[in-house]
């Protein structure tokens, strides 16, 4: 059974954002081809969280595809009216250089875009970028908009793990937009800030884990910035669909709805979730971490298309907590829990 809006492809289907996007696409009447990494260990991958979504039995197909083999995405793209390219690997071997990682990501994305051109059916590609493609610079303007790009030379001097992601995301987005212009393919990129909120994937997403760091007592995961720009999971997913469907959508679109100061966030969490008490000693140590100055992230271009954000900080935290058995997630991840009480109404 084909959805009334046609069939689209979503890469990286098991990921945090991609899985939520698949859910929303099915709800909006699309049929979806989702790509997942081939299983290498011999153990069958549990995809039930996707297969049990509403409409999935009739309108969701799952394809194996791998960045190591860009041609493997062709079957999932064939016959689609659009592609949402969300996948971007982050678990490269320590032995790989920043340059080789970036080239691998660029090659995979260009292979996907060539398959879109060859399909003769794909009308638009929505690429999921990252704030790391605009905000990694020695000095940022007071207001960051879509004309700002990260400085890859500056990024290369950061930690190896950070550098490989920052440089590869920036290089990949640039390559995708350049390919689109050269081959007359419509490519729109969504640049979300820190994504936080509900999830359907079976493991605790990294960005949610970091956002809950003040509950988990994991100091290294706290974002060391004076201001943290954030956006709700569903707002990001809906921005992807909105820009896919908007006839005048072109180029890059920043997607960030809330900017919260660290001090405000700490007090907000204490007031709203008194049952998840962090130790005062931990909070004092955290507040002494040197702050990284931040700036305003402008969503003016996205809002100008008629898009509206629906969720604030309260929903981000409430719904993230509701999506997991908070205590069990902490045990599974091996985090040090610093609560004095666990019977919060949201967990019941």
C-alpha positions in Angstrom: 0.0 0.0 0.0 1.4 3.4 -1.1 1.0 6.5 1.1 -1.2 9.2 -0.4 1.9 11.6 -0.4 4.2 9.1 -2.1 7.3 7.3 -1.0 10.4 8.9 0.6 13.7 7.5 1.9 15.2 8.2 5.3 18.8 7.3 5.8 20.1 6.2 9.2 16.6 4.9 10.2 17.5 3.6 13.6 18.9 6.9 14.9 17.4 9.3 17.4 16.1 11.9 14.9 15.6 9.6 11.9 13.4 7.2 13.8 11.2 10.1 15.1 11.1 11.5 11.6 9.9 8.1 10.2 7.1 8.1 12.8 6.0 11.6 11.7 6.3 10.9 8.0 4.0 7.8 8.4 1.5 9.9 10.3 1.5 12.5 7.5 0.6 9.9 4.9 4.0 9.1 3.4 5.4 5.6 2.6 8.9 5.3 3.9 12.0 3.4 2.8 14.4 3.4 5.8 18.0 2.5 5.5 19.9 0.8 8.4 23.4 -0.5 8.7 23.9 -4.2 7.8 24.3 -6.4 10.8 28.0 -7.5 11.1 28.0 -9.5 14.3 25.6 -12.2 13.1 23.0 -11.2 15.8 19.8 -10.0 14.3 19.1 -6.3 14.8 15.9 -5.5 16.7 13.9 -3.2 14.5 10.6 -3.7 16.2 10.5 0.0 17.4 10.2 1.0 13.8 8.1 -2.0 12.6 5.5 -1.3 15.3 4.9 2.3 14.3 1.4 3.2 13.1 1.2 2.6 9.4 4.5 0.7 9.3 3.1 -2.7 8.4 1.8 -1.3 5.1 4.0 1.6 4.3 7.5 1.1 5.9 10.2 -0.9 4.1 13.7 -1.4 5.6 16.9 -1.6 3.5 20.4 -2.4 4.4 22.9 0.3 3.3 26.3 1.3 4.4 28.5 4.5 4.1 31.4 2.1 3.1 29.4 1.3 0.0 27.5 4.4 -1.3 26.0 2.4 -4.1 24.1 0.4 -1.5 21.6 3.2 -1.0 20.3 3.0 -4.6 17.7 0.4 -4.0 16.1 2.4 -1.1 16.0 5.6 -3.2 14.6 4.0 -6.3 11.0 5.2 -6.9 11.0 7.8 -4.1 9.8 11.4 -4.5 12.1 12.6 -1.8 15.1 11.7 0.4 15.8 12.7 4.0 19.5 12.2 4.5 19.9 12.0 8.2 22.7 9.4 8.6 26.2 10.5 9.6 28.5 7.9 11.3 30.3 8.9 14.5 32.0 5.6 15.5 35.1 5.6 13.3 38.2 3.7 14.4 40.7 5.7 16.4 43.3 5.0 13.7 41.4 7.0 11.0 42.5 10.5 10.3 40.1 13.5 10.2 40.8 13.8 6.5 39.9 10.1 5.7 36.7 10.3 7.8 35.6 13.5 6.1 36.3 12.0 2.7 34.3 8.9 3.5 31.3 11.0 4.6 31.5 13.2 1.6 31.8 10.3 -0.8 28.8 8.5 0.8 26.6 11.6 0.6 27.6 12.3 -3.0 26.8 8.7 -3.8 23.4 9.1 -2.3 22.8 12.4 -4.3 23.9 10.7 -7.5 21.3 7.9 -6.8 18.7 10.7 -6.4 19.6 12.2 -9.8 19.6 8.8 -11.5 16.2 7.9 -10.0 14.4 10.6 -12.1 11.7 10.6 -9.4 13.4 12.4 -6.4 12.1 16.0 -6.3 14.0 17.2 -3.3 16.6 16.1 -0.8 16.5 17.3 2.8 19.9 17.0 4.4 20.3 17.0 8.2 23.3 19.2 9.1 24.4 20.3 12.5 25.2 23.4 14.5 28.8 22.3 14.3 28.8 23.5 10.6 28.2 27.1 11.7 29.4 27.5 15.3 33.0 26.1 15.4 35.0 29.2 15.0 37.5 31.2 17.0 35.1 34.2 17.0 31.4 34.2 16.2 29.2 37.1 15.2 26.6 38.3 17.7 23.9 36.7 15.6 24.6 33.5 13.7 22.6 32.9 10.5 22.8 30.7 7.5 25.7 32.7 5.9 28.1 31.6 8.7 30.2 28.5 8.3 32.6 26.8 10.7 36.3 27.2 10.3 37.6 23.7 9.5 41.2 24.7 10.1 40.2 25.9 13.6 38.1 22.7 14.1 41.1 20.5 13.3 43.0 21.8 16.3 40.2 20.6 18.7 40.1 17.1 20.3 40.3 14.3 17.7 36.8 13.1 18.3 35.3 16.5 18.0 37.4 17.5 15.0 36.4 14.4 13.0 32.7 15.2 13.5 33.0 19.0 13.0 35.1 18.8 9.9 33.2 15.9 8.3 29.8 17.6 8.9 31.0 20.9 7.5 32.7 19.3 4.5 29.7 17.1 3.8 27.1 19.9 3.8 29.3 22.1 1.6 29.8 19.2 -0.9 26.0 18.4 -0.9 25.0 22.0 -1.7 27.7 22.3 -4.4 26.6 19.0 -6.0 23.0 20.2 -5.9 23.8 23.5 -7.7 25.9 21.7 -10.3 23.4 19.0 -11.1 20.2 21.0 -10.7 19.0 18.9 -7.8 17.0 20.5 -5.0 18.8 20.1 -1.7 17.7 21.8 1.5 19.8 21.5 4.7 18.3 21.7 8.2 20.8 22.9 10.8 19.4 22.0 14.2 20.9 23.1 17.5 21.1 20.8 20.5 18.2 18.3 20.0 16.4 17.3 23.2 13.0 15.7 23.9 11.1 12.4 23.3 12.6 9.4 21.4 11.5 6.0 20.2 14.9 4.4 19.6 15.7 1.7 22.2 18.9 3.4 23.7 19.3 6.7 25.4 20.3 9.2 22.6 23.6 11.0 23.2 22.2 14.5 23.1 19.4 13.6 25.5 22.0 12.0 27.8 24.0 15.2 27.8 20.9 17.3 28.4 20.2 15.1 31.5 23.8 15.4 32.8 22.8 17.4 35.9 20.6 14.5 36.9 23.1 11.8 36.0 26.1 13.3 37.7 28.3 12.8 34.6 30.3 16.0 34.6 32.1 15.5 31.3 28.8 15.4 29.4 27.7 18.9 30.5 27.8 21.4 27.7 30.4 24.0 28.7 28.8 27.1 27.4 27.3 30.2 28.9 24.2 29.7 26.7 22.9 26.5 25.2 20.7 26.6 22.1 18.2 23.8 22.1 15.3 22.5 20.0 12.6 19.8 20.6 12.8 16.5 18.7 9.4 16.9 17.1 10.1 20.5 16.0 13.2 19.3 14.2 11.3 16.5 12.5 8.5 18.8 11.5 10.9 21.3 10.1 12.3 18.6 7.8 8.8 17.8 6.5 7.8 21.4 6.2 10.9 22.3 4.2 10.4 19.2 2.0 6.9 20.3 1.2 7.5 24.1 1.0 7.8 25.0 -2.8 10.2 27.9 -2.2 12.5 26.2 0.3 16.2 26.7 -0.8 19.6 26.3 0.8 20.3 26.2 4.5 17.9 26.7 7.5 18.9 27.0 11.1 16.5 25.3 13.5 16.8 26.4 17.1 13.9 27.4 19.4 15.3 28.0 22.9 18.5 29.5 24.2 19.1 28.8 27.9 21.8 30.1 30.3 23.5 27.4 32.3 22.6 29.1 35.6 18.9 29.3 34.6 18.9 25.7 33.4 20.3 24.5 36.7 17.7 26.3 38.8 14.9 25.3 36.3 15.7 21.7 36.7 15.9 22.0 40.5 12.4 23.6 40.7 10.7 21.4 38.1 12.2 18.0 39.2 12.8 18.2 42.9 12.8 14.4 43.2 15.9 14.2 41.0 18.3 16.1 43.3 21.9 16.6 42.2 24.4 17.0 45.0 25.4 20.5 45.8 29.0 19.5 45.6 28.6 18.4 42.0 26.8 21.5 41.0 29.5 23.7 42.5 32.2 21.9 40.6 30.2 22.1 37.4 29.6 25.8 37.7 33.4 26.4 37.9 34.0 24.8 34.5 35.4 27.6 32.2 32.5 28.8 30.0 32.6 29.0 26.3 31.0 32.2 25.1 28.0 31.7 22.8 25.8 33.8 20.6 22.3 34.1 19.2 21.2 31.5 16.7 18.7 33.0 14.3 15.8 31.0 12.9 14.5 34.0 11.0 14.8 32.3 7.6 12.9 29.1 8.8 10.2 31.1 10.5 9.9 33.2 7.3 8.6 30.2 5.5 5.6 29.9 7.8 7.1 27.3 10.2 6.3 27.7 13.9 7.9 26.0 16.9 5.5 24.2 19.2 7.6 23.2 22.2 9.6 24.9 24.9 12.1 23.8 27.5 9.5 22.3 29.7 8.2 19.9 27.1 11.8 18.9 26.1 12.6 17.7 29.6 9.2 16.4 30.5 8.9 14.3 27.4 12.5 13.0 27.4 11.9 11.7 30.9 8.6 10.2 30.0 10.2 8.3 27.1 12.4 6.2 29.4 12.5 4.4 32.7 14.9 7.0 33.9 16.4 4.8 36.7 16.9 1.8 34.4 18.6 4.0 31.7 21.0 5.2 34.3 21.8 1.6 35.5 22.3 0.4 31.9 24.6 3.3 31.1 26.6 2.9 34.3 26.0 6.5 35.4 26.3 7.6 39.0 22.8 8.6 40.1 22.6 11.4 42.6 18.9 11.4 43.4 17.6 11.2 46.9 14.1 10.1 45.7 12.9 8.2 42.7 9.1 8.2 42.8 8.6 11.1 40.4 5.0 11.3 38.9 6.4 11.3 35.4 7.8 7.8 35.9 4.6 6.2 37.1 
